[in-house]
Amino acid sequence: MASRAGPQPVEIALLASVFVVAACGLVYELAAAALSSYLLGDSVLQFSTIIGTYLFAMGVGSWLSRYFERQLPAHFLRIELLVALIGGAMPALLFIANAYIPGAFRLLLYGLVIVIGILAGLEIPLVIRILKRNVLLKDLVSQVLTFDYLGALAVSVAFPLILVPRLGMIRTGLLFGLMNAAVAAWALWVFRHELRRAGAHALACAGVLVVLTAAFVFADRITTLAEDRFYQDAVVFSENSPYQRIVVTRGSDGHRLFLNGNLQFAERDEYRYHEALVHPVMSAHGAPKKVAVLGGGDGMAVREILKYPSVEAITLVELDPQMTRLFSEHQTLSALNGGALKSPKLTVHNTDAFKWLQDSAETFDVIVVDFPDPTNFAIGKLYTNSFYALLDRRLAASGYAVVQTTSPLVARRSFWTVVQTIESIGLTATPYHAHVPSFGEWGFVIASHRPWRQPDTLPAGLRFLTVPTLPLLFDFPLDMARVPTEVHRLSNQVLVTTYEREWGKH
């Protein structure tokens, strides 16, 4: 064995299958973690628990491999077909479960992760034992682990940058299911002389390939079936970006935008939210010339800012280029923001707002902060005292910043945590709230170096705000009054856990 000239074709093919097996296993793991973060929130928690569960299940599978003693190629083939079918179909099954039986989603999620993990844990030990017939142990282990790690590396890069944005979650799972099935078909051909009931194995391979191929072809229908049920209204646009899943629906109340399943605006009442967000600071300033919008890639806040003739330049900082492209180019959606993203006054930066604040040297008369709620630690960093300290450096001495700040009624401690955090870095915090039917009672906080003053005028044509009623937004009834809270820091991320706890009770 040691004197052979080089690896044989069967060995090379087996090692190539290790690459494919590792790639497929990691895709299923990433898909489960991504879907759970989309639908359950708190991406750090979901990725941690999914990956931990998957690795534990792989350990169980590796331990169970000791009981496979004979007909190793046949066992390998069957395991590949099971992984192909269950792993490939997992994203579709989870989407459908979330739409039709949401109470069973978490149980199904972890059940599938455990089953796939156990099967994946069986794969590599079986390959090693099959290769052991002809390869020295020291060479065998190094070769198998090398291909295993290479497969994982390839997928870890391709999954967020290429696979999900171009294929979507469901088709990505099905594609790698087909790859697992292809490995099974290859094993069927190579070991056909060793297999008992080769005909039955061939039929099983063909059946799995047909099912996965058909599901791949009709993936859009599966997605539409699940999302139409989940969102209640018809889905008119859906797209996966490297950062989030973007879904736009249309119903009797008009269009609604969802990011990772969370409502961002409803056409029927978004004007209430965006007028309350923008005009108290813009009108109070008097004549703002330079304005920045952090988040708000839908262009609605920019639309309201453009109602001020004094504005000379608007800088929009939106992480996801898919958002700004969609609300700039899609005819129906760009009409909702009045074509604001095509304004010659606007400059768009598709980058992380935290990094942009660190790198920028500009100061602004008004800064509008329109981020999603702090549902996970990645977004939570944009509500920390570190972030507000950077915001302070970019705010002109006479300027105002405004931050959308969840519901002071449903998430009372979360709301006042943001107020406390803004005050902790030396800015004056002026909280207020407005009723938006799609969201309920919603909160905002003005941050400034000087006290906020009541404006004397507002732009013409507003549908919600008036000068006489504006002071009412700054009055907090007893059930929304201030409560003691901690400062939200990068080191504790207390806001994220508080937010999850408060909204979880709702």
KOLDRENDO-108028 format. One line per field, with one value per residue (C-alpha): residue number from 1; residue in one letter; chain; x, y, z. Coordinates in Angstrom, 3 decimals. Each point is the difference from the previous one (the first is absolute). Example, Ala and Ser with C-alpha at 12.3 -4.5 7.8 and 13.67 -1.06 7.14 Angstrom:
REM KOLDRENDO-108028
num = c(1  2);
residuo = c(a  s);
cadena = c(A  A);
c1 = c(12.300  1.370);
c2 = c(-4.500  3.440);
c3 = c(7.800  -0.660);
REM end
This chain:
REM KOLDRENDO-108028
num = c(1  2  3  4  5  6  7  8  9  10  11  12  13  14  15  16  17  18  19  20  21  22  23  24  25  26  27  28  29  30  31  32  33  34  35  36  37  38  39  40  41  42  43  44  45  46  47  48  49  50  51  52  53  54  55  56  57  58  59  60  61  62  63  64  65  66  67  68  69  70  71  72  73  74  75  76  77  78  79  80  81  82  83  84  85  86  87  88  89  90  91  92  93  94  95  96  97  98  99  100  101  102  103  104  105  106  107  108  109  110  111  112  113  114  115  116  117  118  119  120  121  122  123  124  125  126  127  128  129  130  131  132  133  134  135  136  137  138  139  140  141  142  143  144  145  146  147  148  149  150  151  152  153  154  155  156  157  158  159  160  161  162  163  164  165  166  167  168  169  170  171  172  173  174  175  176  177  178  179  180  181  182  183  184  185  186  187  188  189  190  191  192  193  194  195  196  197  198  199  200  201  202  203  204  205  206  207  208  209  210  211  212  213  214  215  216  217  218  219  220  221  222  223  224  225  226  227  228  229  230  231  232  233  234  235  236  237  238  239  240  241  242  243  244  245  246  247  248  249  250  251  252  253  254  255  256  257  258  259  260  261  262  263  264  265  266  267  268  269  270  271  272  273  274  275  276  277  278  279  280  281  282  283  284  285  286  287  288  289  290  291  292  293  294  295  296  297  298  299  300  301  302  303  304  305  306  307  308  309  310  311  312  313  314  315  316  317  318  319  320  321  322  323  324  325  326  327  328  329  330  331  332  333  334  335  336  337  338  339  340  341  342  343  344  345  346  347  348  349  350  351  352  353  354  355  356  357  358  359  360  361  362  363  364  365  366  367  368  369  370  371  372  373  374  375  376  377  378  379  380  381  382  383  384  385  386  387  388  389  390  391  392  393  394  395  396  397  398  399  400  401  402  403  404  405  406  407  408  409  410  411  412  413  414  415  416  417  418  419  420  421  422  423  424  425  426  427  428  429  430  431  432  433  434  435  436  437  438  439  440  441  442  443  444  445  446  447  448  449  450  451  452  453  454  455  456  457  458  459  460  461  462  463  464  465  466  467  468  469  470  471  472  473  474  475  476  477  478  479  480  481  482  483  484  485  486  487  488  489  490  491  492  493  494  495  496  497  498  499  500  501  502  503  504  505  506);
residuo = c(m  a  s  r  a  g  p  q  p  v  e  i  a  l  l  a  s  v  f  v  v  a  a  c  g  l  v  y  e  l  a  a  a  a  l  s  s  y  l  l  g  d  s  v  l  q  f  s  t  i  i  g  t  y  l  f  a  m  g  v  g  s  w  l  s  r  y  f  e  r  q  l  p  a  h  f  l  r  i  e  l  l  v  a  l  i  g  g  a  m  p  a  l  l  f  i  a  n  a  y  i  p  g  a  f  r  l  l  l  y  g  l  v  i  v  i  g  i  l  a  g  l  e  i  p  l  v  i  r  i  l  k  r  n  v  l  l  k  d  l  v  s  q  v  l  t  f  d  y  l  g  a  l  a  v  s  v  a  f  p  l  i  l  v  p  r  l  g  m  i  r  t  g  l  l  f  g  l  m  n  a  a  v  a  a  w  a  l  w  v  f  r  h  e  l  r  r  a  g  a  h  a  l  a  c  a  g  v  l  v  v  l  t  a  a  f  v  f  a  d  r  i  t  t  l  a  e  d  r  f  y  q  d  a  v  v  f  s  e  n  s  p  y  q  r  i  v  v  t  r  g  s  d  g  h  r  l  f  l  n  g  n  l  q  f  a  e  r  d  e  y  r  y  h  e  a  l  v  h  p  v  m  s  a  h  g  a  p  k  k  v  a  v  l  g  g  g  d  g  m  a  v  r  e  i  l  k  y  p  s  v  e  a  i  t  l  v  e  l  d  p  q  m  t  r  l  f  s  e  h  q  t  l  s  a  l  n  g  g  a  l  k  s  p  k  l  t  v  h  n  t  d  a  f  k  w  l  q  d  s  a  e  t  f  d  v  i  v  v  d  f  p  d  p  t  n  f  a  i  g  k  l  y  t  n  s  f  y  a  l  l  d  r  r  l  a  a  s  g  y  a  v  v  q  t  t  s  p  l  v  a  r  r  s  f  w  t  v  v  q  t  i  e  s  i  g  l  t  a  t  p  y  h  a  h  v  p  s  f  g  e  w  g  f  v  i  a  s  h  r  p  w  r  q  p  d  t  l  p  a  g  l  r  f  l  t  v  p  t  l  p  l  l  f  d  f  p  l  d  m  a  r  v  p  t  e  v  h  r  l  s  n  q  v  l  v  t  t  y  e  r  e  w  g  k  h);
cadena = c(A  A  A  A  A  A  A  A  A  A  A  A  A  A  A  A  A  A  A  A  A  A  A  A  A  A  A  A  A  A  A  A  A  A  A  A  A  A  A  A  A  A  A  A  A  A  A  A  A  A  A  A  A  A  A  A  A  A  A  A  A  A  A  A  A  A  A  A  A  A  A  A  A  A  A  A  A  A  A  A  A  A  A  A  A  A  A  A  A  A  A  A  A  A  A  A  A  A  A  A  A  A  A  A  A  A  A  A  A  A  A  A  A  A  A  A  A  A  A  A  A  A  A  A  A  A  A  A  A  A  A  A  A  A  A  A  A  A  A  A  A  A  A  A  A  A  A  A  A  A  A  A  A  A  A  A  A  A  A  A  A  A  A  A  A  A  A  A  A  A  A  A  A  A  A  A  A  A  A  A  A  A  A  A  A  A  A  A  A  A  A  A  A  A  A  A  A  A  A  A  A  A  A  A  A  A  A  A  A  A  A  A  A  A  A  A  A  A  A  A  A  A  A  A  A  A  A  A  A  A  A  A  A  A  A  A  A  A  A  A  A  A  A  A  A  A  A  A  A  A  A  A  A  A  A  A  A  A  A  A  A  A  A  A  A  A  A  A  A  A  A  A  A  A  A  A  A  A  A  A  A  A  A  A  A  A  A  A  A  A  A  A  A  A  A  A  A  A  A  A  A  A  A  A  A  A  A  A  A  A  A  A  A  A  A  A  A  A  A  A  A  A  A  A  A  A  A  A  A  A  A  A  A  A  A  A  A  A  A  A  A  A  A  A  A  A  A  A  A  A  A  A  A  A  A  A  A  A  A  A  A  A  A  A  A  A  A  A  A  A  A  A  A  A  A  A  A  A  A  A  A  A  A  A  A  A  A  A  A  A  A  A  A  A  A  A  A  A  A  A  A  A  A  A  A  A  A  A  A  A  A  A  A  A  A  A  A  A  A  A  A  A  A  A  A  A  A  A  A  A  A  A  A  A  A  A  A  A  A  A  A  A  A  A  A  A  A  A  A  A  A  A  A  A  A  A  A  A  A  A  A  A  A  A  A  A  A  A  A  A  A  A  A  A  A  A  A  A  A  A  A  A  A  A  A  A  A  A  A  A  A  A  A  A  A  A  A  A  A  A  A  A  A  A  A  A);
c1 = c(0.000  2.786  1.845  -2.831  0.776  -2.887  -3.675  -2.437  -3.014  -2.429  1.967  0.072  -3.743  -0.597  2.076  -1.913  -3.199  1.353  0.273  -3.619  -1.242  1.676  -1.375  -3.526  0.107  1.075  -2.680  -2.729  1.468  0.172  -3.467  -1.530  1.789  -0.915  -3.654  -0.264  1.510  -2.413  -3.072  0.910  2.274  3.257  2.451  2.822  -2.170  -1.443  3.341  1.575  -2.727  -0.397  3.741  0.399  -2.892  1.285  3.531  -1.363  -2.123  3.048  1.818  -2.874  0.155  3.745  -0.516  -2.761  2.227  1.708  -3.110  0.305  2.290  -0.908  -1.149  1.558  -0.521  -3.691  -0.352  1.845  -2.314  -3.153  1.249  0.785  -3.531  -1.515  2.183  -0.858  -3.735  -0.280  2.710  -0.972  -3.678  0.627  -0.282  -3.238  -1.434  0.866  -1.521  -3.215  -0.105  0.459  -2.920  -2.465  0.978  2.157  -0.302  1.904  2.764  2.572  -0.587  0.312  3.080  1.993  -1.334  1.267  3.328  0.518  -0.915  2.192  2.834  -0.077  0.000  2.828  1.951  -0.240  1.334  3.689  0.692  -1.502  2.096  3.140  -0.759  -0.698  3.262  1.897  0.053  2.666  1.474  2.462  -1.665  2.297  -0.689  -3.665  -0.846  1.912  -1.585  -3.558  0.240  1.611  -2.877  -2.516  1.338  0.334  -3.651  -1.029  2.097  -1.467  -3.580  0.542  1.048  -2.496  -3.099  -0.504  1.616  -1.229  -2.349  -2.736  -0.104  -0.209  -1.871  -1.925  -0.061  -2.266  1.857  3.355  -1.079  -1.369  3.146  2.200  -2.502  0.502  3.755  -0.376  -2.210  2.640  2.590  -2.404  -0.419  3.774  0.354  -2.623  2.064  3.406  -1.114  -2.700  1.784  0.058  -3.598  -2.811  -3.262  1.718  -3.259  -1.802  2.842  -0.147  -3.742  0.479  2.663  -2.220  -2.970  1.930  1.502  -3.445  -1.605  2.768  0.150  -3.765  0.123  2.869  -1.999  -3.105  1.842  -1.624  -3.453  0.991  1.292  -3.140  -2.242  1.759  0.396  -3.521  -1.278  2.463  -0.477  -3.752  0.227  1.369  3.789  0.863  3.741  2.454  3.764  2.879  2.934  3.204  -1.523  -3.699  -3.108  -2.024  -3.713  -2.601  -3.682  -3.132  -3.467  -3.115  2.025  2.728  3.608  1.926  3.750  1.439  3.667  0.717  -3.713  -0.267  -2.324  1.863  -2.863  -3.555  -1.048  -3.264  1.637  3.743  -0.499  -0.768  3.273  2.192  -1.562  0.499  3.570  1.151  -1.923  0.428  3.764  0.042  -2.505  1.590  3.389  -1.351  2.037  1.990  2.383  1.842  -1.994  1.022  -2.329  1.368  -2.051  -3.254  0.930  -3.664  0.374  -3.051  1.991  1.860  -3.375  -0.992  3.381  -0.316  -3.018  2.446  1.358  2.998  1.424  2.987  1.399  -1.308  2.258  -1.731  1.964  -1.691  1.847  -1.939  0.406  -2.960  -2.274  1.087  -0.051  -3.482  -1.549  1.752  -0.731  -3.201  -2.770  -2.660  2.336  1.847  -3.411  -0.562  2.988  -0.805  3.205  1.987  2.959  0.538  0.334  3.176  0.431  0.437  3.243  -0.312  2.626  -0.639  2.071  -0.253  -1.182  2.288  3.059  -1.196  -0.283  3.507  1.496  -1.970  1.180  -3.194  -2.437  -3.733  -2.780  -2.432  0.646  -2.961  0.664  -2.520  1.382  -2.057  -0.777  2.859  -1.082  3.566  3.514  1.001  -2.700  0.377  3.452  -1.771  -1.787  3.040  1.663  2.991  -2.204  -1.588  3.442  0.917  -3.332  0.809  3.211  -1.905  -2.727  0.408  -0.069  -3.501  -1.131  -2.535  0.073  -3.090  -0.099  -2.950  -0.288  -2.593  -3.264  -0.007  -3.216  0.886  3.765  0.104  3.383  1.548  -1.196  1.356  3.256  0.646  -0.784  2.368  2.722  -0.205  0.182  3.004  2.258  -0.989  -2.721  -3.421  -2.679  -3.554  -2.358  -3.350  -2.476  -2.646  -2.774  0.587  -2.852  2.213  2.474  -2.075  1.499  3.488  2.895  2.733  2.810  1.587  3.694  1.622  2.536  -2.658  -3.555  -2.621  -2.407  -3.546  -0.035  -2.298  -0.683  -0.116  0.175  -3.238  -1.800  0.652  -2.682  0.638  1.922  -1.193  1.608  -2.782  0.033  3.794  0.463  -2.325  2.669  2.297  -2.474  0.405  -2.918  0.697  0.233  2.786  1.766  3.718  1.387  3.592  2.186  3.618  2.244  0.196  3.666  1.854  1.238  -3.436  -2.561  -2.669  -2.471  -0.162  -0.909  -2.445  -1.651  -0.340  -1.501  -2.533  -1.162  -0.063  -2.684  -2.103);
c2 = c(0.000  2.427  -0.526  0.950  2.609  2.230  0.187  -2.063  1.522  -1.429  1.594  3.367  -0.205  -0.896  2.942  2.265  -1.316  1.045  3.556  -0.147  -1.624  2.667  2.781  -1.406  -0.523  3.578  1.355  -1.802  1.326  3.581  -0.207  -1.155  2.745  2.707  -1.035  -0.123  3.497  1.257  -1.435  -0.124  3.057  0.416  -1.263  -0.604  -2.248  -1.877  -0.585  -1.103  -2.475  -1.396  -0.483  -1.485  -2.418  -0.967  -0.696  -2.036  -2.038  -0.564  -1.356  -2.400  -1.081  -0.598  -2.120  -2.017  -0.734  -2.752  -2.133  -0.009  -2.935  -1.563  1.281  3.396  1.333  -0.899  1.798  3.020  0.097  -0.159  2.682  2.293  -0.437  0.766  3.084  1.114  -0.360  1.360  2.657  1.167  0.325  1.565  3.717  -0.666  -2.031  2.722  2.761  -1.986  -0.923  3.633  0.995  -2.777  -1.355  2.728  -1.603  -3.039  1.971  -0.141  -3.713  -0.815  2.208  -1.705  -3.425  0.387  1.422  -3.009  -2.539  1.645  0.410  -3.692  -1.016  2.429  -1.389  -3.480  1.060  0.733  -3.052  -2.240  1.625  -0.436  -3.674  -0.558  1.731  -1.882  -3.037  1.579  3.079  0.250  1.378  3.035  1.020  -0.878  2.245  2.998  -0.331  -0.416  2.895  2.238  -0.540  0.303  3.421  1.200  -0.812  1.903  3.022  0.137  -0.032  2.421  2.623  -0.872  -0.366  3.690  1.593  -2.127  -2.852  1.629  3.342  -1.729  -3.226  0.736  -2.168  -2.727  -0.530  0.099  -2.865  -1.984  0.562  -1.469  -2.795  -0.840  0.028  -2.492  -2.141  0.194  -1.357  -2.871  -0.690  0.008  -2.459  -2.195  -0.169  -0.503  -2.653  -1.645  -3.370  0.074  1.074  -2.372  0.964  2.478  0.467  1.223  2.422  1.291  0.546  1.893  2.228  0.758  0.759  2.442  1.759  0.352  1.365  2.528  1.086  0.535  1.978  2.109  0.804  0.944  1.726  3.352  -1.515  -1.536  3.371  1.805  -2.599  0.411  3.777  0.785  -1.972  1.546  3.606  -0.375  2.319  -0.881  0.215  2.295  0.056  -2.126  -0.105  -1.248  2.329  -0.835  1.848  -0.839  -1.320  2.782  -0.637  2.442  -0.927  1.617  -0.217  2.057  2.470  0.421  -1.105  -1.164  -0.510  -2.814  -0.556  -3.481  -0.372  3.244  2.752  3.197  2.063  -0.255  2.258  0.992  1.702  0.306  3.759  0.184  -1.704  1.949  3.393  -0.590  -1.153  2.881  3.208  0.735  0.300  1.478  2.758  0.723  0.590  2.759  -0.256  -3.278  -0.261  -3.283  -3.040  -3.625  -3.001  -3.165  -3.007  0.860  -1.612  0.096  3.745  1.063  2.143  1.578  0.822  1.977  1.764  1.204  2.079  2.577  2.408  0.870  -3.536  -0.042  -3.498  -3.284  -2.927  -3.376  -2.771  -3.353  -3.274  -2.017  1.129  -2.197  2.290  3.232  -1.614  -1.433  3.261  1.960  -2.201  -1.926  2.107  -0.597  0.278  3.065  1.647  -0.480  2.209  2.410  -0.843  1.392  -2.325  1.558  3.523  1.825  1.178  -3.599  -1.965  -3.674  -1.946  -3.744  -0.735  -0.697  3.148  -0.638  -0.137  2.961  2.158  -1.046  0.821  3.128  3.473  1.854  1.657  0.301  2.334  -2.914  -3.744  -2.370  -3.478  -2.490  -3.451  -3.150  -0.831  -1.591  -3.601  -1.345  0.982  1.067  2.694  0.560  1.551  2.869  0.912  -0.010  2.925  -0.579  0.601  3.120  1.361  -0.281  1.600  2.895  0.707  0.296  2.281  3.750  2.096  1.255  -3.270  -2.645  -3.785  -2.170  -3.736  -2.344  -1.837  -2.838  0.170  1.770  -1.866  -3.594  0.275  2.695  -0.899  -0.343  3.467  1.682  -1.964  1.856  3.323  -0.844  -1.071  3.234  2.076  -2.003  1.526  3.572  0.686  1.378  -2.632  1.096  -3.000  0.008  -2.445  -0.315  -2.460  -1.999  -2.526  -2.662  0.177  1.396  2.670  0.716  1.899  2.380  1.881  3.309  0.306  3.436  2.370  2.634  -0.516  -0.824  2.828  -0.097  1.089  2.781  -1.491  -3.323  -0.680  0.212  -3.152  -2.179  -2.590  -0.596  2.730  3.521  2.747  0.016  -3.806  -0.470  0.626  -2.942  -2.374  1.007  -0.811  -3.463  -1.567  -2.039  -3.369  1.327  2.210  -0.305  -2.955  -0.554  -1.829  -0.883  1.528  -2.167  -0.743  -2.165  -2.016  -0.862  0.376  0.291  1.598  -3.097  -2.335  2.514  0.530  -3.740  -0.548  2.839  -0.784  -3.719  0.694  1.970);
c3 = c(0.000  0.905  -3.279  -2.344  -2.653  0.965  0.934  -2.026  -1.819  2.551  2.829  -1.765  -0.573  3.641  1.176  -2.394  1.547  3.415  -1.361  -1.200  3.214  2.153  -2.198  0.146  3.754  0.632  -2.352  1.959  3.246  -1.293  -1.546  3.285  1.953  -2.519  -0.153  3.784  0.267  -2.691  1.684  3.704  0.290  1.973  -2.606  2.507  2.178  -2.964  -1.721  3.280  0.934  -3.523  -0.505  3.479  -0.552  -3.439  1.263  2.905  -2.408  -2.221  3.041  0.616  -3.648  0.194  3.114  -1.689  -3.009  2.041  -0.442  -3.790  -0.654  -3.337  -3.372  0.695  -3.569  0.237  3.329  -1.399  -3.014  2.130  2.367  -2.935  -1.335  3.407  0.436  -3.536  0.534  3.550  -0.226  -3.474  0.933  3.418  -0.990  -1.901  2.872  2.520  -2.131  -0.370  3.687  1.011  -2.223  0.837  3.444  1.617  3.424  -1.280  -1.724  2.789  0.656  -3.720  -0.342  2.729  -0.928  -3.561  1.199  2.271  -2.689  -2.647  2.500  0.933  -3.663  -0.783  2.953  -1.535  -3.414  0.636  2.226  -2.680  -2.737  2.099  0.554  -3.714  -0.957  2.685  -2.251  -2.208  1.689  2.892  3.141  0.345  -3.605  0.273  2.956  -1.372  -3.447  1.266  2.455  -2.638  -2.435  2.811  1.054  -3.603  -0.636  3.112  -1.012  -3.503  1.256  2.884  -2.561  -2.732  2.213  0.953  -3.060  -2.902  0.847  2.094  -1.895  -3.408  0.699  3.167  3.099  -1.373  -3.274  1.780  2.256  -2.944  -2.077  2.698  0.530  -3.673  0.570  2.847  -2.234  -2.737  2.453  0.746  -3.731  -0.416  2.905  -1.637  -3.209  1.612  2.500  -2.131  0.170  3.821  0.513  0.756  -1.657  -2.284  -1.892  3.102  0.736  -3.572  0.297  3.271  -1.576  -2.957  2.246  2.185  -3.034  -1.623  3.187  0.631  -3.636  -0.120  3.243  -1.389  -3.143  1.993  2.869  -0.789  0.401  3.330  1.202  -1.186  1.642  3.335  -0.051  -1.226  2.969  2.466  -1.099  -0.668  -3.032  -3.428  -0.276  -2.902  0.542  1.961  -0.075  2.124  0.507  1.875  2.967  0.134  -1.735  -1.595  -0.588  -1.318  0.142  -1.406  1.517  0.537  2.094  -2.625  0.101  3.047  0.383  2.124  0.829  1.365  0.697  2.008  -1.223  -0.938  -1.421  -1.273  -2.850  1.665  3.007  -0.621  -0.368  3.743  0.886  -2.415  0.706  3.740  -0.600  -2.200  0.539  3.735  -0.505  -3.491  0.848  3.356  -1.614  -2.197  -3.179  -0.156  -2.943  0.536  1.114  0.544  0.099  1.598  -1.054  -1.747  -3.307  -1.045  -0.651  2.016  2.428  -2.930  -1.573  3.097  0.237  -3.594  1.048  1.403  -2.664  2.184  -0.339  -2.327  0.557  1.444  0.830  0.252  1.741  -0.629  0.520  -2.575  -3.638  -0.939  2.013  -1.631  -3.443  0.545  1.232  -2.693  -3.041  0.772  -1.529  2.650  2.983  -1.248  -0.400  3.745  0.794  -2.806  -1.849  2.931  -0.554  -3.440  1.381  -1.152  3.608  1.193  0.432  0.932  1.944  0.215  3.065  3.717  1.821  2.982  -2.250  -2.056  3.125  1.007  -3.401  -0.920  0.899  -1.040  2.366  -0.618  1.040  0.393  0.265  -0.336  1.423  -1.395  0.840  0.571  3.614  2.027  -0.561  0.012  1.031  -3.534  0.035  3.732  -0.504  -1.808  3.237  2.295  1.767  -2.306  -3.039  1.486  0.888  -3.704  -0.910  2.342  -1.942  -3.286  1.363  -0.450  3.173  -0.794  -1.564  0.912  -0.372  0.294  0.691  -0.569  3.304  0.083  1.961  3.392  0.821  -0.922  0.575  2.664  1.524  -3.470  -0.972  3.126  -0.296  -3.256  1.691  2.884  -2.440  -2.004  3.190  1.232  -2.655  0.827  -2.559  0.904  -0.634  -0.805  -0.297  -1.767  -1.511  -2.698  -0.770  -3.185  -0.453  -1.586  2.894  2.862  2.264  -1.325  1.519  -1.130  1.752  -1.016  0.887  -0.036  1.565  0.595  1.294  -2.614  -0.687  -1.286  -3.701  -1.127  -3.424  -1.793  -3.748  -1.924  -1.042  3.060  0.741  3.708  1.814  0.679  2.069  2.670  0.453  -0.067  3.783  0.718  -1.316  2.859  2.751  1.562  1.931  3.137  -1.760  -2.239  2.548  0.614  1.942  1.266  -2.536  -0.745  -2.655  -3.116  -0.719  -2.485  2.953  1.402  -2.841  2.703  -2.420  -2.217  2.850  1.468  -3.390  -0.614  3.442  -0.307  -3.522  0.817  2.614  -2.453);
REM end
